[in-house]
Amino acid sequence: MRVDLPPSWRAALAAELDSGWFRELGRFVAAARAAGPVFPPEGDVFNAFTATPLDAVKVVLLGQDPYHDAGQAHGLCFSVRPGVSPPPSLVNIYKELAADVPGFVRPPHGCLAAWARQGVLLLNAVLTVAAHRPGSHAGHGWERFTDAAVAAVSARPEHAVFLLWGNRARRKAALVDRSRHTVIEAAHPSPLSYRAFAGSRPFSRANAALVAHGRAPVDWRLPVEAGGGA
């Protein structure tokens, strides 16, 4: 498994990257790819880390596992590449954005790379999935790796906001030092739990916490053109 990480993340996660269990995880993912389609493509698995280096993180937005249909997942949670129709979870996120963020207009794309460039780590709890089998790569080591990533952000002195959506993501709350950081939990925005997600106002609450701690807010509005990025 090819691991492309910027220096800040590679240093913070060195113990995990050098461990036997991580090598075993790599063998599991390689075997899964040999057996059938796995998403995202190998070169995109670590896009959340490359798009948002550790020293740039202001917000950790944590989902569950990647989209499991062809052409959707590209390594940023909830995001799809330009030209791919926004999946139902992202459509629901856009609904909440429209209710929560003044001036938000739903863009004609589903690419969230503009958030990543502002310091939003778009991370899933599990980084790969077999085609059409949600949750299929859970329990094989990814949770341990993303635990370490969350802990690395929590260990930094700069205030960060952790947006934890869905049960798998909310388990990470115990890793966050709440004396220094803000944790905002919510239901997953999938159609199955959207009623519980709606009205949670995570975006305005995140910005309020950032500003209260002297950090610049995130512009949650998305450009009409998706532009570059992961």
FENBELPE-V719328 format. One record per pair of residues at least 4 apart in sequence whose C-alpha atoms are under 6 Angstrom apart, sorted by sequence separation. I is the first residue (numbers start at 1). GAP is how many residues later the second one is. D is the distance in whole Angstrom. If there is no record, write none. Layout:
BEGIN
i=I gap=GAP d=D
i=I gap=GAP d=D
END
This chain:
BEGIN
i=9 gap=4 d=6
i=10 gap=4 d=6
i=33 gap=4 d=6
i=40 gap=4 d=6
i=47 gap=4 d=6
i=49 gap=4 d=6
i=86 gap=4 d=6
i=96 gap=4 d=6
i=97 gap=4 d=5
i=116 gap=4 d=5
i=143 gap=4 d=6
i=165 gap=4 d=6
i=178 gap=4 d=6
i=190 gap=4 d=6
i=194 gap=4 d=6
i=202 gap=4 d=6
i=211 gap=4 d=5
i=5 gap=5 d=6
i=33 gap=5 d=6
i=40 gap=5 d=6
i=67 gap=5 d=6
i=115 gap=5 d=5
i=116 gap=5 d=6
i=164 gap=5 d=5
i=188 gap=5 d=6
i=189 gap=5 d=5
i=210 gap=5 d=5
i=211 gap=5 d=6
i=67 gap=6 d=5
i=98 gap=6 d=5
i=164 gap=6 d=5
i=66 gap=7 d=6
i=73 gap=7 d=6
i=129 gap=7 d=6
i=210 gap=7 d=6
i=72 gap=8 d=5
i=129 gap=8 d=5
i=189 gap=8 d=6
i=187 gap=9 d=6
i=187 gap=10 d=5
i=207 gap=10 d=5
i=186 gap=11 d=6
i=78 gap=12 d=6
i=126 gap=16 d=5
i=126 gap=17 d=6
i=125 gap=18 d=6
i=161 gap=20 d=6
i=125 gap=21 d=6
i=159 gap=21 d=6
i=160 gap=21 d=5
i=161 gap=21 d=5
i=162 gap=21 d=5
i=163 gap=21 d=5
i=164 gap=21 d=5
i=165 gap=21 d=5
i=166 gap=21 d=5
i=154 gap=22 d=5
i=159 gap=22 d=5
i=161 gap=22 d=6
i=163 gap=22 d=6
i=165 gap=22 d=5
i=166 gap=22 d=4
i=154 gap=23 d=6
i=165 gap=23 d=5
i=86 gap=24 d=5
i=151 gap=24 d=6
i=1 gap=25 d=5
i=48 gap=27 d=6
i=82 gap=27 d=6
i=47 gap=28 d=5
i=48 gap=28 d=5
i=82 gap=29 d=6
i=44 gap=30 d=5
i=45 gap=30 d=5
i=80 gap=30 d=5
i=81 gap=30 d=5
i=44 gap=31 d=5
i=79 gap=31 d=6
i=80 gap=31 d=5
i=79 gap=32 d=5
i=40 gap=33 d=5
i=79 gap=33 d=5
i=40 gap=34 d=5
i=6 gap=44 d=6
i=5 gap=45 d=6
i=9 gap=45 d=6
i=77 gap=45 d=5
i=8 gap=46 d=6
i=76 gap=46 d=5
i=77 gap=46 d=5
i=77 gap=47 d=6
i=65 gap=59 d=5
i=60 gap=60 d=6
i=61 gap=60 d=6
i=64 gap=60 d=5
i=58 gap=61 d=5
i=59 gap=61 d=5
i=60 gap=61 d=5
i=61 gap=61 d=5
i=62 gap=61 d=5
i=63 gap=61 d=5
i=64 gap=61 d=5
i=65 gap=61 d=5
i=57 gap=62 d=4
i=58 gap=62 d=6
i=62 gap=62 d=5
i=69 gap=62 d=6
i=56 gap=63 d=5
i=57 gap=63 d=6
i=68 gap=63 d=5
i=69 gap=63 d=6
i=52 gap=64 d=6
i=68 gap=64 d=5
i=51 gap=65 d=6
i=52 gap=67 d=6
i=52 gap=69 d=6
i=48 gap=73 d=6
i=48 gap=74 d=5
i=48 gap=75 d=6
i=39 gap=89 d=6
i=39 gap=90 d=5
i=38 gap=91 d=6
i=38 gap=92 d=4
i=38 gap=93 d=6
i=37 gap=94 d=6
i=92 gap=97 d=6
i=89 gap=100 d=5
i=59 gap=101 d=5
i=89 gap=101 d=4
i=100 gap=101 d=6
i=58 gap=102 d=5
i=59 gap=102 d=5
i=60 gap=102 d=5
i=61 gap=102 d=5
i=62 gap=102 d=5
i=63 gap=102 d=6
i=59 gap=103 d=6
i=60 gap=103 d=6
i=64 gap=104 d=6
i=64 gap=105 d=6
i=63 gap=106 d=6
i=62 gap=107 d=6
i=111 gap=115 d=6
i=25 gap=116 d=6
i=113 gap=116 d=6
i=104 gap=117 d=5
i=107 gap=117 d=5
END
